[in-house]
Amino acid sequence: MAAPNEITVSQLLRLIGTPEAPVIVDISIDPDFAEDPYLIPGSFRHPHTDIPGLMARLQGRACVVTCQKGIKLSQGLVAWLRGDGIEAEYLQGGKYGWRDTAKAPCVPAGAIPAPVGGGTLWVTRHRPKIDRIACPWLIRRFVDPGARFLFVSPAEVMGVADRFGATPFDVEDVFWSHRGDSCTFDTMLDEFGLQTDALMRLAQVVRAADTDRHDLAPQAAGLLALSVGLSRQYRDDQEQLIAGMALYDALYRWARDGFDESHDWPTGRG
């Protein structure tokens, strides 16, 4: 029988990428992490010895704690946190259990830009449409929930990146951008090791809409229409991003759970 403060890999997989995902804390000791320098999507590292610092980061939020094998480190810290009123669970089998489960993605820690003021900082062109909303959604849901995004005039993207230490994306001649026929969303899936079936299915729709190749996915025309509509609805790019997060949350659930569902009227027609 599973322990009451334990979560399985399959249960956590269903939560990651959704607004209901818990905070995920990796407390692997440095030698173990050096041996396997990958992160469960959306997780951050924190030393198991710094419990006050972790409590400050959690701010009362529910969390899942993981270490290499899911035994003494994570179970001990979870017990401590629960004693302090935090809804905490440990991952069954730890990172080994996650890594060895089919289709459980692992993000290479070296691919994540260095944090700036507590989280990763990204910069791109203002007035986003498709890629520049899809990529922030991907980062916040699967890489760094605390990531911040700056939207500036195209001519100032590189200057802002230099002055503020931000990572530029979806502009020409930078690492995080289009490559060949692929868009920036594709690049991020590749570099962050996030090629799950659901995200690859979503990527095809994003690519089709972003590069005006609607023959690749029939859903592309709808995504383009909604994206243009959002850009007309909001003057403030940050408000548009918030609204766009909800749009991509829905698209992700379609890509994961409902892509083979159709609709007709009247119902039951032969």
C-alpha positions as CSV (number, residue, x, y, z in Angstrom):
1,M,0.0,0.0,0.0
2,A,1.3,3.5,-0.9
3,A,2.1,5.8,1.9
4,P,-0.3,8.6,2.5
5,N,2.4,11.2,1.8
6,E,3.7,9.5,-1.4
7,I,2.9,10.3,-5.0
8,T,3.6,8.0,-7.9
9,V,5.4,8.8,-11.2
10,S,2.2,8.4,-13.2
11,Q,0.2,10.7,-10.8
12,L,2.9,13.4,-11.0
13,L,3.1,13.0,-14.8
14,R,-0.7,13.9,-15.0
15,L,-0.2,17.1,-13.0
16,I,3.0,18.5,-14.7
17,G,2.1,20.9,-17.4
18,T,-1.2,21.9,-15.9
19,P,-2.2,24.8,-13.6
20,E,-2.7,22.2,-10.8
21,A,0.9,21.1,-10.8
22,P,2.5,21.2,-7.3
23,V,5.9,22.9,-6.6
24,I,8.5,20.2,-7.3
25,V,11.7,20.4,-5.1
26,D,14.8,18.4,-6.0
27,I,17.0,17.9,-2.9
28,S,19.5,15.5,-4.5
29,I,22.9,15.9,-2.9
30,D,25.6,17.4,-5.2
31,P,27.4,14.1,-6.0
32,D,24.2,12.4,-7.0
33,F,23.1,15.3,-9.1
34,A,26.5,15.5,-10.8
35,E,26.1,11.8,-11.7
36,D,22.6,12.5,-13.3
37,P,22.3,16.3,-14.0
38,Y,18.7,16.3,-15.1
39,L,15.5,17.8,-13.6
40,I,12.0,16.7,-13.5
41,P,10.1,19.3,-15.6
42,G,9.3,22.4,-13.6
43,S,11.4,21.5,-10.6
44,F,14.1,23.4,-8.8
45,R,17.1,22.3,-6.7
46,H,17.3,23.2,-3.0
47,P,19.6,21.8,-0.3
48,H,17.8,19.5,2.2
49,T,19.7,21.3,5.0
50,D,18.1,24.6,4.4
51,I,14.6,24.1,5.6
52,P,13.8,27.7,6.5
53,G,14.9,28.8,3.1
54,L,12.7,26.2,1.5
55,M,9.7,27.2,3.6
56,A,10.2,30.8,2.4
57,R,10.3,29.7,-1.2
58,L,7.2,27.5,-0.8
59,Q,5.1,30.3,0.8
60,G,2.6,27.6,2.0
61,R,2.1,26.0,-1.4
62,A,1.8,22.2,-1.8
63,C,4.9,20.5,-3.0
64,V,6.5,17.2,-4.1
65,V,10.0,16.5,-2.9
66,T,12.3,14.2,-4.7
67,C,15.9,12.9,-4.3
68,Q,17.9,10.2,-6.1
69,K,15.9,7.2,-4.8
70,G,13.0,8.6,-2.9
71,I,14.1,7.3,0.5
72,K,15.7,8.9,3.5
73,L,16.3,12.5,2.2
74,S,12.9,13.1,0.6
75,Q,10.9,11.1,3.1
76,G,12.6,12.8,6.0
77,L,12.1,16.3,4.6
78,V,8.4,15.6,3.7
79,A,7.8,14.5,7.2
80,W,9.4,17.7,8.5
81,L,7.3,19.9,6.1
82,R,4.1,18.2,7.0
83,G,4.8,18.8,10.6
84,D,5.0,22.5,9.8
85,G,1.7,22.4,8.0
86,I,2.9,22.1,4.4
87,E,1.0,19.7,2.2
88,A,4.1,17.8,1.0
89,E,4.6,14.4,-0.7
90,Y,7.7,12.5,-1.8
91,L,8.0,10.9,-5.2
92,Q,7.9,7.1,-5.2
93,G,11.2,5.8,-6.4
94,G,12.7,9.3,-6.6
95,K,14.5,10.5,-9.7
96,Y,15.6,7.0,-10.6
97,G,11.9,5.9,-10.7
98,W,11.1,9.0,-12.8
99,R,14.0,8.4,-15.2
100,D,13.3,4.8,-15.7
101,T,9.6,5.3,-16.5
102,A,8.6,5.4,-20.2
103,K,7.8,8.8,-21.5
104,A,8.8,10.6,-18.3
105,P,10.7,13.6,-19.7
106,C,13.9,14.9,-18.1
107,V,15.2,18.4,-18.5
108,P,19.0,18.8,-18.8
109,A,19.9,21.3,-16.1
110,G,22.7,22.8,-18.3
111,A,20.1,23.9,-20.9
112,I,18.3,26.2,-18.4
113,P,19.6,29.8,-18.4
114,A,21.0,31.1,-15.2
115,P,18.4,32.8,-13.0
116,V,18.2,36.5,-12.7
117,G,16.7,37.8,-9.5
118,G,15.2,34.4,-8.5
119,G,14.0,33.1,-11.8
120,T,15.0,32.9,-15.5
121,L,14.6,36.1,-17.4
122,W,13.7,36.1,-21.1
123,V,13.2,38.9,-23.7
124,T,11.6,39.0,-27.1
125,R,9.7,41.3,-29.5
126,H,6.6,43.0,-28.2
127,R,3.0,42.4,-29.5
128,P,3.3,38.6,-29.4
129,K,1.1,36.3,-31.5
130,I,1.9,32.6,-31.5
131,D,5.5,31.5,-30.8
132,R,6.0,34.3,-28.3
133,I,3.1,33.1,-26.3
134,A,3.6,29.4,-26.8
135,C,7.2,29.5,-25.6
136,P,6.5,31.4,-22.3
137,W,3.7,28.9,-21.7
138,L,6.1,26.0,-22.2
139,I,8.8,27.5,-20.0
140,R,6.4,28.3,-17.1
141,R,4.7,24.9,-17.2
142,F,7.6,22.6,-17.8
143,V,10.9,24.4,-17.1
144,D,10.7,27.4,-14.7
145,P,7.3,28.3,-13.2
146,G,8.9,31.6,-11.9
147,A,10.2,32.7,-15.3
148,R,9.7,36.3,-16.3
149,F,9.3,37.7,-19.8
150,L,10.1,41.1,-21.2
151,F,8.4,42.3,-24.4
152,V,10.2,45.2,-26.0
153,S,10.5,46.8,-29.5
154,P,12.3,44.5,-32.0
155,A,15.3,46.9,-32.3
156,E,15.9,46.8,-28.6
157,V,15.7,43.1,-27.8
158,M,19.5,42.5,-27.9
159,G,20.3,45.7,-26.0
160,V,17.8,44.8,-23.2
161,A,19.2,41.2,-23.1
162,D,22.7,42.6,-22.6
163,R,21.8,45.3,-20.0
164,F,19.5,43.1,-17.9
165,G,21.1,39.6,-18.4
166,A,17.9,38.3,-20.1
167,T,17.9,35.5,-22.6
168,P,16.6,36.5,-26.0
169,F,14.2,34.3,-27.9
170,D,12.2,34.2,-31.1
171,V,14.4,36.8,-32.8
172,E,16.9,36.2,-35.6
173,D,20.5,35.1,-35.0
174,V,20.0,33.9,-31.4
175,F,20.1,30.3,-29.9
176,W,16.5,30.1,-28.9
177,S,14.8,30.8,-32.3
178,H,13.6,29.2,-35.5
179,R,15.8,26.5,-37.0
180,G,15.1,25.5,-40.6
181,D,11.4,24.8,-41.0
182,S,10.9,24.6,-37.2
183,C,9.8,27.4,-34.9
184,T,11.2,28.4,-31.6
185,F,8.7,26.2,-29.7
186,D,10.3,23.2,-31.5
187,T,13.7,24.4,-30.5
188,M,12.7,24.6,-26.9
189,L,11.2,21.1,-27.0
190,D,14.5,19.8,-28.4
191,E,16.9,21.6,-26.0
192,F,14.8,20.9,-22.9
193,G,14.2,17.3,-23.7
194,L,10.4,17.6,-23.7
195,Q,9.5,15.5,-26.8
196,T,6.4,13.9,-25.2
197,D,3.6,12.7,-27.5
198,A,1.3,15.5,-26.3
199,L,3.9,18.3,-26.6
200,M,5.0,17.1,-30.1
201,R,1.3,17.1,-31.1
202,L,0.9,20.6,-29.8
203,A,4.2,21.7,-31.5
204,Q,2.8,20.7,-34.9
205,V,-0.1,23.0,-34.4
206,V,2.1,25.9,-33.2
207,R,4.5,25.4,-36.1
208,A,1.7,25.3,-38.6
209,A,0.1,28.5,-37.3
210,D,3.4,30.3,-36.7
211,T,4.9,29.6,-40.2
212,D,1.6,29.9,-42.2
213,R,1.6,26.2,-43.2
214,H,-1.9,25.3,-42.2
215,D,-1.7,22.1,-44.2
216,L,0.4,20.6,-41.4
217,A,-2.5,20.7,-38.9
218,P,-6.1,21.6,-39.4
219,Q,-6.2,23.2,-35.9
220,A,-3.6,25.9,-37.0
221,A,-6.2,28.2,-38.5
222,G,-8.1,28.3,-35.2
223,L,-5.0,29.0,-33.2
224,L,-4.0,31.8,-35.5
225,A,-7.5,33.3,-35.3
226,L,-7.5,33.1,-31.5
227,S,-3.9,34.5,-31.2
228,V,-4.7,37.5,-33.4
229,G,-7.9,38.1,-31.5
230,L,-6.0,38.1,-28.2
231,S,-3.5,40.6,-29.6
232,R,-6.3,42.9,-30.5
233,Q,-8.1,42.4,-27.2
234,Y,-5.1,43.4,-25.0
235,R,-2.9,46.4,-25.3
236,D,-0.6,45.2,-22.5
237,D,1.6,42.3,-23.5
238,Q,1.7,40.9,-19.9
239,E,-2.1,40.8,-19.7
240,Q,-2.1,39.1,-23.1
241,L,0.4,36.5,-21.8
242,I,-1.8,35.7,-18.9
243,A,-4.8,35.2,-21.2
244,G,-2.7,33.2,-23.5
245,M,-1.6,30.8,-20.7
246,A,-5.2,29.7,-20.4
247,L,-5.4,29.2,-24.1
248,Y,-2.4,26.9,-24.2
249,D,-3.5,25.1,-21.1
250,A,-6.6,24.1,-23.0
251,L,-4.6,23.2,-26.2
252,Y,-2.3,21.0,-24.1
253,R,-5.2,19.1,-22.6
254,W,-6.6,18.6,-26.1
255,A,-3.2,17.4,-27.3
256,R,-2.8,15.1,-24.3
257,D,-6.3,13.8,-23.8
258,G,-8.7,14.9,-26.5
259,F,-7.0,15.0,-29.8
260,D,-8.9,12.0,-31.2
261,E,-12.3,13.4,-30.1
262,S,-14.7,14.7,-32.7
263,H,-18.0,16.5,-32.5
264,D,-21.2,16.4,-34.6
265,W,-24.8,17.4,-34.5
266,P,-27.4,16.1,-34.0
267,T,-25.7,13.6,-31.6
268,G,-26.1,9.9,-32.3
269,R,-26.5,10.4,-36.1
270,G,-25.4,7.3,-37.9
